[in-house]
Amino acid sequence: MSDLLYDADEEALRDTVRTLLATHAPWQRTLAAVDGDDPYDATLWRRLVDQLGVTGLAVPAEHGGAAAGFREVAVVLEELGRAVAPVPFLGAAVATRALLACAEHTLLRRLAAGECDVTMAIGFATAPDLATAADFATGPEARPAPVTVGPGPTLTGRVSGVADAVPHGLLLVPAGDALYVIDAAEPAVRMSAVVSLDATRPLVDIEFTAAAARPIATGAAAADAVTAALTAGAALLASEQVGLAQWCLDTTVAYVRQRHQFGRPVGSFQAVKHRLADVWVELTEARAVARYAADRLGAGGPEAALAAALAQAYCGPVAVRAAEVCVQLHGGIGFTWEHPAHLYLKRAKSAAIAFGTADRHRAALARLVDLPPPVTATAPPGAAVR
């Protein structure tokens, strides 16, 4: 077992990212931007890519990356969650894992150099435990017309609810028994915005009309790459959820210390103390689970899927509860549009169904540890129901 504590390099990375976000992405700026035309903060994203090289953290040095690993990627995501920063880093990290799995070195080098943005054209709610590559393009819950492969090759079809898709970037598209790369700026690719709960992470529907594509993996290698990418998404999202929950706890503790009622700080009341103590305990446990998931993701092996399922089974609900407590204990101001608490609640609720719900991950976790499936009792016809 690796040491899950943050090492000196990870703490230094955290401080650097936090300083940049405090300077260039305060919550006031994010709150003002959610009503704008561009959902992503392009300037902030370029700073993260060009100044900090975040897209190259998990890329090996021989391909132009920092050769750091997914633990460092998770640290960055923790800080981005703490700031609900509207940047497509999670999507880039997921695509990086797919490219690593299929050894697509050219795209890895371009991604690490900040020359292109890459994301997976997969529904944001798609869980890692899908059985066939044909399911990957649409996800299990809502099945639009599948993406089909034509001569050329070209791709035709529609993918719904894709997160972090940048219009001028590249898309990794599973179709048939292969994984393809498509230029999103091509006229045959059309993105349409989806009305979603979280305005800081917009979703789009992507339609392909005989779009020129290049295969980068086929057969089992393609299926393995997509599964690895979805597993990485579930594992890394947990760190973002931890950062979000940490902001909610810190901000609420600071508020109840200075907010007075009946001549006393609100935080001195036992009921308030107990609710915040519960959040602190759950957050501490969630951090350990998220760190384990990031560590196993970097190490590879069969434990990665187990750790990712455990992380999403636990961290998603913790983030939602922390955000709900934040809104409620802020009282009237917590329910206003002018306060950022609603941004965190919306991000937490949206992330809770990303890469599969907690229920789905609990079921996956049971299968991974060889637990028997749940037994459903069936009453005989005409039997009384009690």
C-alpha positions as CSV (number, residue, x, y, z in Angstrom):
1,M,0.0,0.0,0.0
2,S,1.3,3.4,-1.0
3,D,1.4,6.3,1.5
4,L,-1.8,8.2,0.8
5,L,-0.7,11.4,2.5
6,Y,0.2,14.4,0.3
7,D,3.9,14.6,-0.3
8,A,5.9,17.8,-0.6
9,D,5.6,18.0,-4.3
10,E,1.8,17.5,-4.2
11,E,1.5,20.2,-1.5
12,A,3.6,22.6,-3.6
13,L,1.4,21.9,-6.6
14,R,-1.7,22.5,-4.5
15,D,-0.4,25.9,-3.3
16,T,0.5,27.0,-6.8
17,V,-2.9,26.0,-8.3
18,R,-4.8,27.6,-5.3
19,T,-2.9,30.8,-5.7
20,L,-3.6,31.0,-9.4
21,L,-7.3,30.3,-8.8
22,A,-7.6,32.8,-6.0
23,T,-6.1,35.5,-8.3
24,H,-7.8,34.7,-11.6
25,A,-10.9,32.7,-10.6
26,P,-12.5,34.2,-7.5
27,W,-16.1,33.0,-6.9
28,Q,-17.4,36.5,-7.8
29,R,-16.0,36.1,-11.3
30,T,-17.4,32.6,-11.7
31,L,-20.8,33.7,-10.5
32,A,-20.8,36.6,-13.0
33,A,-19.7,34.3,-15.8
34,V,-22.5,31.7,-15.5
35,D,-24.9,34.1,-17.3
36,G,-22.4,34.8,-20.1
37,D,-22.2,33.4,-23.7
38,D,-19.0,31.4,-23.1
39,P,-19.5,28.8,-20.4
40,Y,-15.8,28.1,-20.0
41,D,-13.2,30.5,-18.7
42,A,-10.8,30.3,-21.7
43,T,-8.3,32.7,-20.2
44,L,-8.1,30.7,-16.9
45,W,-7.8,27.5,-18.9
46,R,-4.9,28.8,-20.9
47,R,-3.1,29.9,-17.7
48,L,-3.5,26.4,-16.3
49,V,-2.3,24.8,-19.5
50,D,0.5,27.1,-20.4
51,Q,1.8,28.3,-17.1
52,L,1.3,25.1,-15.0
53,G,1.2,22.4,-17.7
54,V,-1.7,20.6,-16.1
55,T,-2.6,18.7,-19.2
56,G,0.9,17.1,-19.2
57,L,1.0,15.9,-15.6
58,A,0.1,12.3,-16.3
59,V,2.0,12.1,-19.6
60,P,5.4,10.3,-19.6
61,A,8.5,12.4,-20.0
62,E,9.4,10.7,-23.3
63,H,6.2,12.1,-24.8
64,G,6.7,15.7,-23.6
65,G,4.9,15.4,-20.3
66,A,5.8,16.0,-16.7
67,A,5.8,12.3,-15.8
68,A,4.0,13.1,-12.5
69,G,1.0,10.9,-12.4
70,F,-2.7,10.8,-11.6
71,R,-2.2,11.6,-7.9
72,E,-1.0,15.0,-9.1
73,V,-3.9,15.3,-11.5
74,A,-6.2,14.5,-8.5
75,V,-4.6,17.4,-6.5
76,V,-5.4,19.8,-9.3
77,L,-8.9,18.6,-9.5
78,E,-9.4,19.0,-5.8
79,E,-8.5,22.6,-6.1
80,L,-10.6,23.1,-9.2
81,G,-13.5,21.6,-7.3
82,R,-12.8,23.9,-4.4
83,A,-13.2,26.9,-6.8
84,V,-15.9,25.3,-9.0
85,A,-13.6,26.5,-11.8
86,P,-15.3,26.5,-15.2
87,V,-12.5,24.7,-17.1
88,P,-12.5,21.4,-19.0
89,F,-9.7,19.7,-17.1
90,L,-11.6,16.6,-16.0
91,G,-12.5,15.8,-19.6
92,A,-8.8,16.3,-20.6
93,A,-7.7,14.0,-17.8
94,V,-10.2,11.3,-18.9
95,A,-9.0,11.6,-22.5
96,T,-5.4,11.3,-21.4
97,R,-6.1,8.0,-19.7
98,A,-7.6,6.7,-23.0
99,L,-4.7,7.9,-25.0
100,L,-2.2,6.2,-22.6
101,A,-4.2,3.0,-22.8
102,C,-4.0,2.8,-26.6
103,A,-0.5,4.3,-26.8
104,E,-1.5,7.2,-29.0
105,H,1.8,9.0,-28.5
106,T,1.3,11.8,-31.1
107,L,-1.8,13.1,-29.5
108,L,-0.3,12.7,-26.0
109,R,2.6,14.9,-27.1
110,R,0.3,17.5,-28.5
111,L,-1.9,17.4,-25.4
112,A,1.1,17.8,-23.0
113,A,2.3,20.7,-25.0
114,G,-1.0,22.5,-24.8
115,E,-1.4,22.4,-28.6
116,C,-4.9,20.9,-28.5
117,D,-7.8,20.1,-26.2
118,V,-9.0,16.5,-26.2
119,T,-12.1,15.0,-24.6
120,M,-14.1,11.8,-24.8
121,A,-17.4,12.0,-26.7
122,I,-19.3,9.9,-24.2
123,G,-22.3,10.8,-22.1
124,F,-21.3,12.3,-18.8
125,A,-23.5,9.9,-16.9
126,T,-21.9,6.8,-18.5
127,A,-20.6,4.4,-15.9
128,P,-17.3,2.4,-16.3
129,D,-19.0,-1.0,-16.0
130,L,-20.6,-1.1,-19.5
131,A,-20.1,-4.5,-21.2
132,T,-19.7,-3.7,-24.9
133,A,-18.0,-1.0,-26.9
134,A,-21.3,-0.4,-28.8
135,D,-22.8,1.0,-25.6
136,F,-20.1,3.5,-24.9
137,A,-21.2,6.1,-27.3
138,T,-24.6,6.5,-25.8
139,G,-24.6,5.3,-22.2
140,P,-27.1,3.0,-20.6
141,E,-29.8,5.5,-19.4
142,A,-30.7,7.4,-22.6
143,R,-30.0,5.7,-25.9
144,P,-30.1,8.1,-28.9
145,A,-29.2,6.8,-32.4
146,P,-25.9,5.1,-32.1
147,V,-22.8,6.3,-33.9
148,T,-22.2,4.2,-37.0
149,V,-19.1,3.8,-39.0
150,G,-19.2,4.5,-42.8
151,P,-16.6,4.3,-45.5
152,G,-13.5,6.5,-45.2
153,P,-13.9,6.0,-42.3
154,T,-16.6,8.4,-41.4
155,L,-18.9,8.6,-38.3
156,T,-22.6,9.4,-38.3
157,G,-24.8,9.6,-35.3
158,R,-25.4,11.5,-32.1
159,V,-23.9,11.4,-28.6
160,S,-25.9,13.1,-25.8
161,G,-24.8,14.9,-22.6
162,V,-21.1,15.2,-23.3
163,A,-19.1,17.3,-20.7
164,D,-16.0,19.4,-21.4
165,A,-16.3,19.3,-25.2
166,V,-14.4,22.2,-26.6
167,P,-15.7,23.3,-30.0
168,H,-12.2,23.8,-31.4
169,G,-10.7,20.6,-29.8
170,L,-10.5,17.0,-30.6
171,L,-13.0,14.3,-29.8
172,L,-12.3,10.6,-29.0
173,V,-15.4,8.8,-30.2
174,P,-16.1,5.1,-29.6
175,A,-18.1,3.6,-32.4
176,G,-18.5,0.0,-33.5
177,D,-15.5,-1.9,-32.3
178,A,-13.0,1.0,-32.5
179,L,-12.0,4.3,-30.9
180,Y,-11.7,7.2,-33.3
181,V,-10.4,10.8,-33.2
182,I,-12.4,13.6,-34.8
183,D,-11.7,17.3,-35.2
184,A,-14.6,19.1,-33.4
185,A,-14.1,22.1,-35.7
186,E,-15.1,20.1,-38.8
187,P,-18.3,21.2,-40.4
188,A,-19.7,17.6,-40.2
189,V,-19.6,17.9,-36.4
190,R,-22.4,20.0,-34.7
191,M,-22.6,20.7,-31.0
192,S,-25.8,21.9,-29.4
193,A,-25.9,23.1,-25.8
194,V,-28.0,21.2,-23.3
195,V,-29.9,23.0,-20.4
196,S,-28.1,21.5,-17.4
197,L,-28.1,22.1,-13.7
198,D,-24.5,23.0,-13.4
199,A,-23.7,26.1,-15.4
200,T,-20.0,25.8,-14.6
201,R,-19.7,22.5,-16.4
202,P,-22.0,22.7,-19.5
203,L,-23.2,19.7,-21.4
204,V,-23.6,19.4,-25.1
205,D,-25.2,17.0,-27.6
206,I,-22.8,16.2,-30.5
207,E,-24.1,15.2,-33.9
208,F,-21.9,13.6,-36.5
209,T,-22.8,13.7,-40.2
210,A,-20.3,11.6,-42.1
211,A,-17.5,13.2,-40.1
212,A,-14.0,12.2,-41.1
213,A,-12.4,10.0,-38.4
214,R,-9.1,8.3,-37.7
215,P,-9.0,5.1,-35.7
216,I,-6.5,4.9,-32.9
217,A,-7.5,1.6,-31.4
218,T,-9.7,-1.4,-32.5
219,G,-11.3,-4.4,-30.9
220,A,-10.4,-5.3,-27.4
221,A,-7.8,-2.5,-27.2
222,A,-10.5,0.1,-27.9
223,A,-12.9,-1.4,-25.4
224,D,-10.1,-1.5,-22.8
225,A,-9.1,2.1,-23.5
226,V,-12.7,3.4,-23.1
227,T,-13.2,1.4,-19.9
228,A,-9.9,2.7,-18.5
229,A,-11.0,6.3,-19.4
230,L,-14.3,5.9,-17.6
231,T,-12.7,4.3,-14.6
232,A,-10.3,7.3,-14.5
233,G,-13.2,9.7,-14.7
234,A,-14.9,8.1,-11.7
235,A,-11.7,7.9,-9.7
236,L,-10.6,11.5,-10.4
237,L,-14.1,13.0,-10.0
238,A,-13.9,11.9,-6.3
239,S,-11.1,14.4,-5.7
240,E,-13.0,17.2,-7.2
241,Q,-15.9,16.3,-5.0
242,V,-13.6,16.4,-1.9
243,G,-12.4,19.8,-2.8
244,L,-16.0,21.0,-3.3
245,A,-17.0,19.6,0.1
246,Q,-14.0,21.2,1.8
247,W,-14.9,24.6,0.5
248,C,-18.5,24.2,1.7
249,L,-17.3,23.1,5.2
250,D,-14.6,25.9,5.5
251,T,-17.0,28.6,4.3
252,T,-19.8,27.5,6.6
253,V,-17.6,27.2,9.7
254,A,-16.3,30.8,9.0
255,Y,-19.8,32.1,8.6
256,V,-21.4,30.6,11.7
257,R,-18.5,31.9,13.8
258,Q,-19.2,35.5,12.9
259,R,-23.0,35.3,12.4
260,H,-24.8,36.2,15.7
261,Q,-28.3,35.4,16.8
262,F,-29.8,35.9,20.3
263,G,-26.5,37.5,21.3
264,R,-24.4,34.5,20.5
265,P,-22.5,33.2,17.5
266,V,-24.7,30.7,15.5
267,G,-21.8,28.3,15.6
268,S,-22.0,28.0,19.4
269,F,-25.4,26.2,19.2
270,Q,-25.1,22.5,19.7
271,A,-27.3,21.5,16.7
272,V,-25.1,23.5,14.4
273,K,-21.9,22.0,15.8
274,H,-23.2,18.5,15.4
275,R,-24.1,19.0,11.7
276,L,-20.7,20.5,10.9
277,A,-18.9,17.7,12.9
278,D,-20.8,15.1,10.8
279,V,-19.7,16.8,7.6
280,W,-16.1,16.9,8.9
281,V,-16.1,13.2,9.7
282,E,-17.6,12.3,6.3
283,L,-15.2,14.6,4.5
284,T,-12.1,13.1,6.2
285,E,-13.3,9.6,5.2
286,A,-14.0,10.8,1.6
287,R,-10.5,12.3,1.3
288,A,-9.0,8.9,2.2
289,V,-11.2,7.1,-0.3
290,A,-10.4,9.7,-3.1
291,R,-6.7,9.5,-2.4
292,Y,-6.8,5.7,-2.6
293,A,-8.6,5.9,-5.9
294,A,-6.1,8.3,-7.4
295,D,-3.2,6.2,-6.1
296,R,-4.6,2.9,-7.5
297,L,-5.3,4.6,-10.8
298,G,-1.7,5.7,-11.2
299,A,-0.4,2.2,-10.1
300,G,-2.7,0.4,-12.5
301,G,-3.8,-3.2,-12.0
302,P,-7.2,-4.7,-11.0
303,E,-7.6,-2.5,-7.9
304,A,-8.2,0.6,-10.0
305,A,-11.8,-0.4,-10.9
306,L,-12.5,-1.4,-7.3
307,A,-11.1,1.9,-5.9
308,A,-13.0,4.0,-8.5
309,A,-16.3,2.3,-7.6
310,L,-15.7,2.8,-3.9
311,A,-14.8,6.4,-4.5
312,Q,-18.0,7.2,-6.4
313,A,-20.2,5.1,-4.1
314,Y,-19.0,7.3,-1.2
315,C,-17.7,10.7,-2.3
316,G,-20.7,11.8,-4.4
317,P,-23.2,11.7,-1.6
318,V,-20.8,13.3,0.8
319,A,-20.3,16.3,-1.5
320,V,-24.1,16.7,-1.9
321,R,-24.6,16.7,1.9
322,A,-21.8,19.2,2.5
323,A,-23.3,21.5,-0.1
324,E,-26.8,21.2,1.4
325,V,-25.5,21.9,4.9
326,C,-23.7,24.9,3.5
327,V,-26.8,26.4,2.0
328,Q,-29.0,25.7,5.0
329,L,-26.6,27.0,7.7
330,H,-26.0,30.2,5.8
331,G,-29.7,30.9,6.4
332,G,-31.4,33.4,4.1
333,I,-28.2,34.5,2.3
334,G,-27.4,30.9,1.4
335,F,-30.5,30.7,-0.8
336,T,-29.8,33.9,-2.8
337,W,-28.3,34.1,-6.3
338,E,-25.7,36.5,-5.1
339,H,-24.1,34.0,-2.8
340,P,-21.9,31.2,-4.4
341,A,-23.4,28.4,-2.3
342,H,-25.8,27.5,-5.1
343,L,-22.9,26.9,-7.5
344,Y,-21.5,24.3,-5.2
345,L,-24.8,22.6,-4.7
346,K,-25.5,22.4,-8.4
347,R,-22.0,21.1,-9.1
348,A,-22.4,18.5,-6.3
349,K,-25.8,17.3,-7.6
350,S,-24.6,17.2,-11.2
351,A,-21.4,15.3,-10.3
352,A,-23.4,12.8,-8.2
353,I,-24.7,11.2,-11.4
354,A,-21.5,11.6,-13.5
355,F,-19.8,8.3,-14.5
356,G,-22.6,6.4,-12.8
357,T,-24.7,7.0,-9.7
358,A,-23.6,5.9,-6.2
359,D,-26.2,3.1,-6.4
360,R,-24.7,1.8,-9.6
361,H,-21.2,1.9,-8.2
362,R,-22.3,0.0,-5.1
363,A,-23.6,-2.7,-7.3
364,A,-20.4,-2.7,-9.3
365,L,-18.4,-2.8,-6.1
366,A,-20.4,-5.9,-5.0
367,R,-19.6,-7.7,-8.3
368,L,-16.0,-6.8,-8.1
369,V,-15.7,-8.4,-4.6
370,D,-17.8,-11.4,-5.6
371,L,-20.8,-10.6,-3.5
372,P,-24.0,-12.4,-4.6
373,P,-26.6,-10.2,-6.4
374,P,-29.6,-9.0,-4.3
375,V,-32.4,-11.4,-3.9
376,T,-35.8,-10.2,-5.0
377,A,-38.8,-12.0,-3.4
378,T,-41.7,-12.7,-5.8
379,A,-45.1,-13.3,-4.3
380,P,-47.3,-16.0,-5.8
381,P,-50.3,-14.9,-7.8
382,G,-53.2,-13.9,-5.5
383,A,-51.0,-13.7,-2.4
384,A,-51.7,-10.8,0.0
385,V,-49.1,-8.1,0.1
386,R,-48.3,-7.1,3.7
